[in-house]
Amino acid sequence: MNVCVLMGSMRKGGNTEMLMRPFVEQLKSKDLEVQYIWLCDKHIEPCKSCFVCQNTDDKPGCSIKDEMEQIYKSVLEADCIVFATSIYSWFCTAPMKVVMDRLFCMNKFYGNTKKHYGLWENKKCAIITTCGYEIKSGADLFEEALKRLSIHSHLDYIGMLAVRDINGIIDFQTEEVIDNAKNFALKIYNECK
């Protein structure tokens, strides 16, 4: 099994990465392959809404040739895609939003194709996020967006692990948070097997 982690955090060694460490370790302990992609390290242009991708049936077909091509490949190989991001102004980081927009080409609903389908249909997806506000008013908009993307793309949304930052990095080093991250990894493992 293969899990693709799309890491949207802008800070290496920050809260979101700290939350991801026990999660990834737990996945690897179950012999899952983990593709961990730092989005802020990639050159990814925003979607142009040119719809060229909608006239290609068997591949993403995006007209933009940049490092998103590696991400398409990783997403297509994955059994589960984890959208990991800190929350800025009640939504995901800019690199994560650009990637989500570019994943539009994984759905073939709008072009010349006679059938409507997604290249990534039936894959699992989940969220791991950190935010400064209470979870219900900090991460809720991003979760709702991913739920809607999942319905539209025929993905199987597994759930969200969200942790609030009150005291900085130490909030992500507690036994409770580490256990929650490991348990969320086990949930993904069990959903994917």
C-alpha positions, 0 to 999 in steps of 0.5 A, a space after each residue: 500500500 502507498 500513502 502520498 502525503 502532500 505537505 503544505 506547511 511553509 515551515 520545516 520543523 514546525 508544528 505540522 511537521 512535528 504532528 506528521 512525524 509519529 503519523 509517518 513512523 506508524 505508517 512505515 512500521 506497517 510497511 506502507 510506502 510513504 511518498 512525502 512531498 514538501 509542496 513549498 519546495 516545488 515550482 508549481 504554477 497556478 491553474 490557468 483554467 484552460 480546460 486542455 486537461 479535459 480533452 485527455 482521457 487517460 492521463 492528467 493532461 495538464 498544459 502546464 509543465 512544471 513539478 506538478 507532474 511528479 505530484 500527479 504521478 504520486 497521487 495516481 500511485 497512492 492508495 491514500 492521499 493525505 492533505 497535510 497543512 497548517 491553517 492560515 486565515 481559516 484555510 490551507 496554505 497557498 502551496 496546498 491551494 495551488 495543488 488542489 486547484 491543479 488536481 482539477 485535471 484528475 477529473 474528466 467531467 468537462 471536456 470532449 469525453 463521453 463519460 464522466 470519471 476521475 483518474 483518482 476515483 475511489 482513492 482514500 483521502 484524509 487531512 492532517 492539520 494544525 491551527 491557532 483557533 479552536 478546531 471547529 472554527 479553525 480547520 472546519 472550512 478546509 475540511 468542508 472543502 476537502 469533503 466537497 472535493 471528495 464527493 465531486 471526485 468520488 474519493 473516499 474521505 477518511 477523516 481529519 486529525 487536527 491539533 490546535 497550537 496554543 503553546 507552540 511546538 510543545 503542543 505537538 510533542 505531548 504523549 496524547 498528540 503523538 498517540 492521536 497521530 499514531 492512531 490516525 495512521 492506524 485508521 488509514 492503514 485499516 481503511 486502505 487494507 
